[in-house]
Every structure is written in C-alpha cells, then in structure tokens.
Amino acid sequence: MRAVADELAVDMTTLYRHVGGVDALRQIGARLAAPTVKDWPSPEGETWQSWLAELARYYRGALRDNPDLIEFAHSALDPDFQRLEHATRILVGFGFEPRTAGFAHGFVINQVVGYVHQEHREAELSAQGRSAVARYVQALESDRGVGRLATLKSLALATADFEPDAAFERFLRYAIDGIAAQPGAPA
C-alpha cells in the first residue's frame, strides 16, 4: 500500500479510502494484468478441441505469469463476462449447443485455475524438499514387501511423469475428451 501510495503521490489514508485495502488493491492489479479476448488464440483453422486446448494453455501462462490472478481468477479474468460471451460464441460456431459451450469454457477455466494453484503449491513444497515426487517415491520405498501400494507400483511412474508441462497436457486431454462426451458437444 505504501509503495502504491508513494507512486501515486497520495496519502496512504486516501488510498485506503478509495481502494479499501491491500486485497482490493491486489484485485485491481489482477484485473489490470488479466489477458483480454484480443490476446486469445484465434479459432481460425482450428478444431474446437485444438482451440480450447490453446485457450487453456494461454490461461495457464497468464495465471503462471501473474499469481494474483489465481486468487481473483474469475473476477479478474472475466469481470464483465465478455470472455464467457466470446468463448461461448466461438464454441457455438464450432457446433456446440449454447448451454454446453458455456459450461465447457467454465470447466476449462476452473480446471486451469486449480491446476496452476497446485503448481504454485507444489513449487513451494519442492523448495522445502516435500514435493509430490519426493513423497511418492518415499511412500513406494517404505512399502517394500507390504503390498499396500501394489497398484501404484504397477504404474511404474518416473520423475518425467510428474513434469508440470507433460502432466498439464495429459490433464488437458482428459478434460477435452470429457467435454466431447457431453450432450450438446459437436460429434
């Protein structure tokens, strides 16, 4: 608050009175940092699946670059519902029923926000030596001969399976395949 008040050359009391506090200031910052529809990937020459995947990657990048967007995701990413309108219109153009199109876009945003939130959390845990990979390997090693985790052992997961970009792409395939199976999605 002090830095912003100094930058604006106003008293901190004035800033608090007009903004309401640090959380409100962070939300304003998130809205200003939020990507606009004109920044989105174009649907031209794409299938609905490829466009929605590109949009999800775009949202992920925006959220990773601006961590405050995660906390204020919906109010910052789409304060006036223009992005929902635009995405719904594009998906309807691909053959979605309008209701299904709106839900598909909402599902993708919610999943991406959750994924990026978990990425940030995993980075914090990794810095403390408590990453998911480390906990997973430790659990498998401690289960020697017990057999409690036999199914997990059969997965034969490697460190590369936990790599965030590869994991995100797997997650995205599941999400898009799930959307394709919904009534009202194009065949």
Buried (B, 14 or more C-beta within 10 A) or exposed (E): EEEBBEEEEEEEEEBBEEBEEEEBBBBBBBBEBBBEEEEBBEBEEBEBBEBBBBBBBBBBEBBBEBBBBBBBBBEBBBBEEEBBBBBBEBBBEBEBBEEBBBBBBBBBBEBBBEBBBEBBEBEEBEEEEEBBBBEBBEEBEEBEEEEEBEEEEEEEBEEEEBEBEEBBEEBBEEBBEEBBEBEBBBE
